[in-house]
Every structure is written in structure tokens, then in C-alpha cells.
Amino acid sequence: MKIFVTGGSGMVGRNIVEFLNGKGLNILYPTSDEVNLLNKKDVKNYILRNKPEMIIHCAGKVGGIQANINNPVRFLYENTQMGLNILMSSYESGIKKFMNVSSSCMYPRNIKNPLNEDSILSGELEPTNEGYALSKIITTRFCEYLKRENNSFHYKTIIPCNLYGKYDSFDLINSHMIPSVLRKMHEAKINNQTNITMWGNGKARREFMYVGDLSNFVYYAINNFDKMPQNINIGLGLDYSIKDYYKIIADVTGYKGKIKNDLSKPVGIEQKLINNTKLIEFGWKHKTSLKDGIQKTYNYYLNDI
């Protein structure tokens, strides 16, 4: 089976490509130099030339709270443009199977947790990542519309919770919480710092899944695509407080110093836990515990620096 994976050099795409390549599939994962996803003609020409049987759309402009706050225009424009270009090019080229990788960031900020797939657009979005969330809503709805207009096109969306792991960005400013804190604690340890800072009071709750588990899910979904729901949450079905994450990361890295709260910093939504009922019914469950996943991520970081 020939599968075109967008964003194959990013954290999510690279892990998926690596996993699928080990399963005997023919995986296409062109770089942005080979295919500019912001150029629809470029995208369509690539699809027509290579004739994949399925497309998995992982590409995107991603980052943590500060990056989203600083660059709302880029997060909205680039993610929306890439999503519409790859979807329309696939549809016009007759590609019947399309897996859209979205994000739980597109759920409203003030709805009851756990977050249900049917609650998209049922309330106000989290302001700190609104641009990114809007782009993900557009591509998710577009998949639904294409399927509605032509039932022979199976264009479906998976909605992962927060992800971390191998090939993540460990940038202190623009990365997500787990890789950023891993690096911060590692450097504090080797530099004998007596304290580091945690944004907020640590009570906000988040659900993070090891990216290797998402890759496993994607392979499972490819083999069971016809029975997969139109939209499906992918996660653990349980969450932890930010304070819990800091404690586990400190244990893994060996950081012994103090953790001080900076209450002036934004913390985003209070809780973001997905409802995994459909996931359970679909027959898949994650395998990696939080501590094991963080240990694997730290090992990768140590080998990469």
C-alpha cells in the first residue's frame, strides 16, 4: 500500500513514518523543498505524479502557549492553507482514503470534561491558541463536508491529546510543556541551579500521550479504516496536574532543586481531558505509561544534545 504522509520531518509525522516503514508499507514523505504544502498546484501535481492510495496529513505549524500567543496569524494562515490544499488536491485527484491529524486544542474552553467529539464549535475557544484551533476546526469540518457530498470518499479525522516524545522540539521558548521542562531541569541539574520556575500554580490539568503510541494507533487505524468513526479522540482517558508532570520529570532527570510558581504567566485552559469512549469501542488502547514515556523522551534528548 502506498501512503503519502505530510509533515514527515516533524515530530508526529517522523514518528509515524518510522513506525510504518517497519511494517512493509510504501511510505512517501517528501520534504517541504519537494512539495510546498502552501501551494495547491505543487501539492496536486505531487499526488497525480505519485498516485498514493491513502494520505495522512500530519504537517502543521505547531508550538507551545508562548509561540501561539506571539504568532496567531502564522498559526491560523499556514495550518488552514496547508489543510485545504491537501484536502482539495486529494479529493480532485480521486484519493478515497484520507486521515486528517487534528488536535484536542480545537475543543471549546468552558465545556465539561472529558471532551466529546460532538462538542466541536459548541463554545468559545481558548484565546491563547485560538488561531491554531480555528485551523484544525476548518480541516476537520472540511473532511466531514467532503464525505457528506460523496460517500465513497472516506476522509476522517483523528484528534490526539497533547503529544510528546522522540523528535520533539526542546526549545525553551516555543516548545510544548514536557520537552521544555525536561531541558530546563536537565540544564538546572548540570549547572547546579537551586530553583526553576513553573508557569501558574501547577493545578491546571493536561493529558499527554507518548507519540510512539499515536504511531501504533495510526497503523491500527489504517488496517481498520472502514470501521473507524468520522472523528475520533486519541488519548489516555486520564490526566495529570502540571505539578504532577514537574514531579515526574524531576524524578526522571534527577533534578533536586526547588520549583517556584510564576503566577503572572498564562496557563491556558484549566483542564483538557478527552473522552475515549469511541476509542475503546474501536478496539485500541495506549501502551506507554507516563513515566516510561518521559524516560524514553529524556534518553532521546540526552543522545541528541
N, C-alpha and C positions, 0 to 999 in steps of 0.2 A: 504494500500500500504506500502510495506517495503522498506525503503530508507536508504542506508549506507552513512553517512556523514563523510568524513575525516576531521581531524583538528577540531573536536568538542569541544576541550578545548581552542582553540584560539579565538581571538576576533570575527572574522567573523563567524566561524563555531559555536561558542557557541550561538551567537545571532540567527542564522538560526535554530539550534536545538531547542532552547527555543520557537521560533515562531511556528515551525512546530509541536512540541509536543502538542501545544494548538489547533491543527486542526484535531486531531483524527488519525494522521498517525503513523505508527510503525517506529520509528527512531532509527537506530543503530549508535552509536557514540563512538567506542572504543578508549581507551587511547593509547598512544604510547607504554605503557607496554603490552597492549593486542595485538596490531598489530604494528609491526615495518615497517613503510612505505618505509624504505630504504632497506628492504629485500623482494624481489619479491616473494619468496616461502611463506613467512609469510602472505603476502597480498593475494595471490591466495588461500591459504588454508582457510583464513577467509571468503572470498567470497563464495567458494564452500560449506563451512560449513553452512553459514547463508542464502545463496540464496536471496539476495536483488533483487528487481525489478528495482531499479534505484540507481545510485551512484552520489553523489555531492562531488566534490573534492575541498575542501577549505584549506587543510593543506598546510603549507609553512613556510619557514624561512623568516620573514619579519622584517623591521626596517626602520629608517629614513636615511637621507643623510649620516651622520657620520658612522652609522652601515654598510651601503653598501660600503662606501669607505674603511673601516677597514677590511671587511671580504668578498671580492669578490669571493674567492674560495668556501667558505661555501655557499654563496647565490646561486652561479651557480650550484655547485655539488648537494647539498641537494634538491633543488627545482626541478632540472631536473630529478634526480634519483627517487624522490617520484612520479612525474608526469608520467614518463614512466612505473614505476612499477604498479601503479594503473590502468593506461590505458590498458596495455597489459594483466594484470590479468583479468580485466573486459571483454575484448574482447575474450580472450581464454576461459572464463567461460560462454560466451553466454549472457552477460548482454546487453540488447538492448538500454537502455537509460542511458546517461552519461552527466552530466552538469559540465563542467570544469570552475572553477572560476579563471579568469586570472586577468590582471591589465593593466591600461592605460599606465603604465611605459614602455610597450613594443613598443610604437609608436616612430618613429624617432624624433629626437630633432629639426630639422630645417624645418619641413613641416608646411604648412599653417594650422592654427587653424580655425574652430573646426576639431578635429581629426576624420578621417573617417575609418571605419572598413577595407576598401580596401587598406589602406596605410601601412599595416604591411610589414616590410622589404623593404620599398621604400627609406630608407635613413639611415644615421648614427644614432646610439643610443646615449642617454645621458651617458657620461662617468661615472658619479658619481653612477649610478645604473645599469651599463651595464650587469653585471653577472646575476642579478635578472631578467632583461628584456629578456636576451637570454633564460633563462629557461622557461619563460612564452611564448615566441615565439615558442619554441620547442613543448610544450604541446598543444598549440593552433593549430599549423600545423599538429601535430600527430592526433588530433581529425578529422581534415579535411581529412587526408590520409585514416584513418580507414573507414570513411563514404564513401569516394570515391571508395575504394576497395570492400565494402559491404554495399549497400544502405539500408539494413534492420537495420543497427546499427546507431542509432541517437546519435552521440557524438558531442555535441555542446558546444560553449564557450561563457560565459558572461564576459564582460570587464568593470568592475566598475571603476569609477573615484576614487580619493582618498576617504578613508572612515575614520570615527571617531565615537566614541560613547561608549556605555556600554561595559564593559570588555576590554577596550583598555589598552595599557601599558602607564603608566605615568612616565616612566624612563626618566630622563633629558638628557641622552646621546644617547640612542638607539631608543627612541620612535619617532613617527611622529610629525609634527608641532603642531597641535591643542592640543593634550594631554600634550605635553611638555610645551607649553606656558601657558596652564591652571594651571599646577602645579607651574611653575615659577612665575606667577603673584599671585597665592594664597599665596605662601610662602613669596614673597616680601611684600604682604599686611600685613600678620600677624607678619612679622619681621621688619616692618616699613622701608623697603628699599626705597631709594629715586629714584632709577632707575634700569632698567633691559636692557638687550641687545637683539637687533633684528639682525639676520644674514642678511647681504646685505642692500640694500637701501629701501626694502619694496615694490618695484614696480613689482616684479615678480607676476604672476597671477596663482591661483590654483582653482580647482573645488573640493570641499569636500561635500560628501553626508553622512547624518546620517545613521549609519549601520542598524538601525531598518527599514529604507525604503528598503534597499537591501534585508532584510529578507522577507519583504512583496512582493518584486518583485519575489524572488525565489519561493514563494508559488504560485504566479500568473503564473509563467513560468511552474511549474510542471503541472498545470491544463490546460495549453495551449502549451504543449511542441512540438506537431507536427507542429504547425504553427510558432514556434519561429525560427528566422533566424539562420544560421550556426554560425555566430559570431555577437554579438550584444553589443553595448555600453550601460552601465547603469549609468546614472548621472542626473544632473540638467539641462544641456544645457546652463548654465551660470557660470561665475567665478567671483572671487574677488581678489584684490591685497593682498599680505601678510600684508601690512599696515592695510587694512580693517579688516582682521582677528584679528590682535592685538587690534584694537579699540573695536571690539565687545566682545572679551574675557575680556578686561579690564572692560568693562561695566558690564558684567555678574559677574565677580569675585569681583568687587568693588575696583580694583587697581587704585590708583590715581597718582602714580609716573610717572617719565619720561621714555621714550623708546628711547634708544640710538642705532644708527646703527653701526654695525661692518662690514666694507666693506672688511675685509680680509677673511671673511668666504665664503664658496661656497654656492650658492643659487640654483644650478641646472638649469633646462630648464626655459626659460623666461615665457612661457605660456603653459598650458596643459589643454585644454578645449575639451571635447568630442562632437562629432556630435550626436545628439539624434534623428535624423530623423527616423531611423528604430525602435527606442524605442516608439516613438509616434505612428507609424503605427502599432506596436504590441499591442497598447492599454493600456499602463501603464505610470503612472507619479508619481513622488515623492510627499510626503505629508508634510514633516517636513521642516520648514524654518530654515535658518542658525542659527538665534539667539535662536530659540526653541531647536534646536539640541544641541547647545553648552550649554544651560542651563541644559538640561537633562544630558549631559555628566558631567557637573560640579557637579550636585546633586549626581550622581553616585560616583564621585571621593570623595566628602565630606563624603559619607556614607561608603566608602571603606578604608579611611586612619585611 
